[in-house]
Amino acid sequence: MLSVRVSLATFVKVVLISFILIVLWALRDIIVLIFLAMILAAAITPWITALARYRIPRPVGVVIVYSVILGLIIAVILLMIPVIRTEATALVSSNYYERLVTFFQDNPSKLGPFATKDNLSVLTSGVFSGLKGFLGGFASFLLVLVITFYFTIDEENIRRFWVRLVPSAHRDRVRRIARLAVERIGHWFRGQLVISLVIASLSYLVYTILGVPAALLLALISGGAAFVPIIGAIIGIVPAVLLALTVSQVTAVIVLILGIAIYQLTANALIPKIMSRAVGLNPVIIVIVMLIGAQLAGAVGLILAIPITSIIDVIVREMRSEHELEELRHVT
């Protein structure tokens, strides 16, 4: 008869690990926010480091970087408010909604059972639910900014704390890994900003030429949604197509085709090349890890797939180089 003996120490370890995993899963939303703050802190750290070369204290450098970023955001908003207000007023005061309802009702054979007023009401409710989710996401984004601020202000003490948890023999390696990981994430973030800017610019150009209402608003949505690969394409294209229907069916089809073309161009050409140069990963690996991230964690997984893979790549490369160095020592 086969008997399995488990020592008390092993049993305690299994229970403890299971408890830790359960706690981590229960706190997954908070952990994601903290991890996002860490990524954002790593993204702006190179700018703070550059200021430190001019003997600017780190807290002052953090305040300068935050002030510049917030100043740019406020400046862009102030420049866009007159245009957005004009477009929003025209959108509300016009009969775009009635024309959209009429289009759906007059074309039931083309659009099937979806083309009913009840379904449009459900769609409108979905839009308001999405707006509620957006406001919640915006509050989380503000929280991430606050956590990021403290991470960047007290980065040295935080890094020193984590390094102390590592055996002294491996602390230098951990410091190198942390430094390289921060550099990689910074490159990834700047590459993502370039991609979003390209998509927003091309979208605005297309919407303006075709006379789509609220072109600037739609372009901003497209650029912001670009931070979420694959799903962002749907988020960016659908509102533009719906508003283009109020112009004409042909315009809607053109917007759909060009919108897909823009996202296909960035997905197949820009994203792999830009990210490959930014984080040093093979374009095929980038596509694969994005698909894995989407399968495991949805939109959040898509966003975090590349930075997490970059960190893993840094760790693997460092361990491999250390192993090769050890082999060389044994040979000599």
N, C-alpha and C positions, 0 to 999 in steps of 0.2 A: 504493500500500500504506500502510495506516494504521499509524503508529508512535507509541508512547507513551513519552515520556522521563520518568523519575522521578529527581529529584536525590538525591544522597546524604543531604542533610539531611532531605528528606521521608521517605526510606526509614528513616532512624534514628528519626524521630519516630513513624512507624507501629509500628515494632518496640518502641519504648519504651512507647507507649500500650498495645499489646497485652500486653506483659509486666506492666504495672501492673494491667490488668484481670484477668489470670490470677491474680496475687498476691491481689488483692482478693477474687476468687471463692474462692480456696483458704482465705482467712481470713474468710469471710463470717460464720461463727458467732461469732467473736470481735468482728467489727465490729458485729454485731447487739447483742451484750451491751454494748459501749461506747455504742452509740446509745441503748439502753434506759437506761443510766446517765445519759446526757446529758439524756434526757427527764425522768427522775426528779429529777435535779438542778434542772432548769428548773421542775419542779412545786413544789418546796419552797423555791426561791429567794425568792418573794414573802414568805414567812413570815420568812425570815432578814433580808430587806430591811426588813421592818416592825420587827424587833428593833433593827436598826441605827439607826433613827430615834430610839431611846432611848439612843443612844451606847453600845450594847453591841457590842464588837468582833466581827468576823465569825466567827473561830474559836469564840468563846464562843457566839455565836448558833447556829452549826451544831450544836454539842454540845447546846445546849438543845433545839433542834428534834428532833434524833435521840433525845434522852432522853425527850421527851414522846411521840413516836411509839412508841418501844419500850415505854415505860411503859404506854401505852394498850393496846398489843397484849398485853403480859404481864397487865395487869389483866383484859382480856376473856378471855384463856385461863384465868386462875385462876378467874374466875366461871363459866366454862363447863365446867371439868374435872369437877365433881361431876355435872352433868347429862349430859355426854358419857359419863362412866364408867358411870353408871346405865344409859343407853340402850345402850351397847356391850355391857355385861354381859348385859342382857336379850336383846340380839340374838344373842349367842354361845350363851347357855345355853338358848335356846328352840329350837324345831324349824322355824324359818323356812325354812332351806335345804331340809329334807326336804319341807316343804309346797310349796315352789316346784317342786322336782323332780316331786312328785306331780301338781301342777297341769299341768305340761307333758306328763307321760306320760298323764294322763287326758283330755287334749284334743288329740290328734294331728290330728283332722279340722279343728280351728280354726286350729292353728298350723303345720300342714304338717310337712315332714321335719325342721324345726328342733327339734321337741319330742322329742328323744332325750337320754338321759343322757350319751352321748358328746359331743354338741354342748354340753351344759351344762358338761362338763369342759373343753372348748375355751374356752368363755366364761370359766370360772374362771381358766384359764391366761392369757387375755387381760387379766383384771383384775389379776393379779399382774404382768404385763408393764407394764400401765399404772401400777401402783404404783411399779415400778422407774423408769419414765420420770418419774413425779412426783418421786421422790427426787432424780433427776438435775436436774430443773428447779428444785427447791428449792435445790440446791447452786449452780446458776447464779444464782438469785435472791439468795442471800447474797453471791455475788461482785459482782453488780450493786450491792448496797447498799454494799459496800466501795469500789468504784470511784466511786459517787455521793458518798460521804463525802469522798474526796479532790478530786473535781471541785468540790464546794461550798466546801471549805476554801480551795482555791487557785484559785478561779474567776477572780480578777482577773489573776493571772499567766498563766493558760491563755488567757483572752480576749486579753490583750496580745500573747501569742505568735502567735495566729492573725491578729490585726490587722496585725502587722508583716509578714506575708506578702503583704499587700495594698498596692498602690501608695498613697502618701501622699494623693493626690488623692481617693481613694475611702474612706479610713479612717473618716471621720465617718458616711458612709452605712452602712458595715458595722456600726459600733457601734449605730446606730439599728435596723438590721435585727435584730441580735442581741438588743437589749433588747425589741423588740416580739415576737420569736419566743419568748423566755423567758416573757413575759406570756401569750401565747396558749397555750403548752403547759401552763402552770400552771392556766389556766382549764379546759383540756381534762381534765386529771387530776382536778381537783376535781369537774367534771361527771360523770366516769366513776365516782367514788366515790359520788356521789348515786344514780346509776342502780343500782349494785351493792347499795347499802343498800335501795333500794326493792324490788328483786327478792328479796333475802334476807328482808325483812320480810314481804312478801306470801306467799312460799313457806312460811315458817314458820307463818303464820296458817292457810293451807290445810291443810298437813300435820297440824297440831295438831288442827284441827276434825275432820278425817277420820280421826284416830287412826292415822296412818301411823307405823310404827316408826322410831326414830332421826330424828325430825322436825328436831331442831336440826342434826344432822350434814348432813342433806339440804339444809337451808336454807343452811348455810355453803357447801356445794358449789355451790348455785345462784348465790349471791352472788359467789363467787370466779370461777365460770365466766362470769359476765356481762362480765368484762373481755375475753372473746373473743366478739365479736358473731357471731350465727348459729350457729356451732359450739357456743358456750357453752350454747345452748338445749338441744341434744341431750345434752351432758354433764350438765346440771342435771336434765333430765326423766327420762332413762332409769333411773337408780338409784331414783328415787322411784316410778316405775311398777312396777319389779320388786318393791320391798318392799311396795307397795300390793296386789300380787297375793296376798300372804300374808294379807291381811285379807279381801278379796273381789274378784271380777271387777268388780263395780260400782264399788268404791272405786278400782280401778286405772284404769277408764275416766274417772271423775271427775277423778282426779289428772292424767291425760293431757290432758283437755280444759282444765282450769283452768291447768295448766302452760303449755300452748300459748297460752292467752289472756293470761297474765301476760307472756310473752315478746313476743307480738304487740303488746300494749299499749305495752310499753317500746320495741320496735323501731319502731313506726309513729307513736307519739305522743311519748314522753318523749325518746328518743335524738335524733331530728332537732331537736326544739325546744331541748333542753338544750344540745346541741352547737352548734346555730346561735347561741345566745346566748353560749356560752362562747368559741367560736373565730371567730364572725362569718362563717360560711359558710352558703350556702343549703342547706336540708335536702335538696333533690334532689341537690346536689353531694356532700353527705355520703354519701348512699346509693350513688351511683355510684362514688366513690373507695373505699368499703368493698368493693364488688364487685370492683373492679380489684385492690385489695390482696389479696383472697382468691385471685383467679386467679393473681397473680404469686408470692405468698409464703405462701399458706395462712393459718394462724392468726396467725403473726407479721405478715403483711401486713394482716390485719384490725385488729390492735391498732395498728399504726404508720400506717395509712392516713390517719387524721384529723390527727395531729400533723405528719406530713410535708407533707400538703396545706396545713396552716396555715402552715408555714414558707414553702412556695412562694408562697402567697397574700401573705404579708408582703413577700417579695422583689419580686413583680410589682407590688404597690401602691407600694412605695418607688421602683421604677424608673419607673413611670408618673408618679408625682408629680414626680420629678426631670426627666423629659422635658417635662412640662407647664410646669415652672418655667423650663426652658431656652427653650421656645417663647415664654413670656411675656417673657423677657429680650430675645429677638430682636425682638419686636413693639415693645417700649418703646425 
